[in-house]
Amino acid sequence: MKLTCEECGAEIPSDLCPACKEPAPRWAKFCPSCGKDLARPATLSKGKNKKRKLCSDDSCIGIIGPDGLCTECGKRP
């Protein structure tokens, strides 16, 4: 069974819950069917992402680029 958006009908990327075998969105922290914790390994701890430096502005989602500026807001760290 595939998950689909109730508003637009688009398919939602999902995996089967290891406990109840029902589909759960890949970004879900808990299974929507049974409530099992779906803790997944962090993806930022591998490879080149390990060395990324996040913007020091707590309200910004950018990273510091090679030029020393934030890729989103343009500030220096």
Number of C-alpha atoms within 10 A of each C-alpha: 7 13 16 14 9 8 6 7 9 10 11 15 13 17 17 15 21 13 13 12 12 17 19 23 18 16 13 14 14 16 22 14 13 13 12 14 14 16 10 10 7 7 9 11 11 9 8 8 10 10 10 12 14 16 22 15 13 8 8 14 13 19 19 20 16 8 9 13 16 22 18 13 15 15 15 14 13
